């Protein structure tokens, strides 16, 4: 007695695991020396920009220990 299978709305999806193609994908194009150098240059530029912004931004983020910390706002003057 054979088992009756449930009908599948998209039968091609149910058979996808059994399907084997005899068509090979095209080979990947080789990257030229100029393209490789351009990619490296772009990567180095991005890294240098991030490092430069970090170097230039660190003094603005650091606390200056020599500056007096006794500034008061006008709201706390009590006027």
Residue, then its C-alpha position, 0 to 999 in steps of 0.5 A: x500500500x503506497x502512502x498518499x502524499x499531501x498536495x503541495x501548493x508549490x511542488x517545485x519547492x518540494x522537489x528542490x532538494x532533488x534537483x541537480x543542475x548541470x549548468x556551472x556558474x561562470x568563473x569569477x573575474x580576476x581582480x586587476x592590480x589597479x582595482x586591488x590597489x584602489x581597494x587597499x588605498x580606500x581602506x587605508x584612507x578610511x582607517x587613517x580618517x578614523x585614527x585622525x579623528x580620534x587623535x584630534x578629538x581626544x584633547x576635546x574629550x579629556x578633562x584639563x586638571x589645571x582648569x578651576x572647577x569653581x564655575x557656577x551657573x546663574x541658576x545656582x547663584x540664588x538670585 
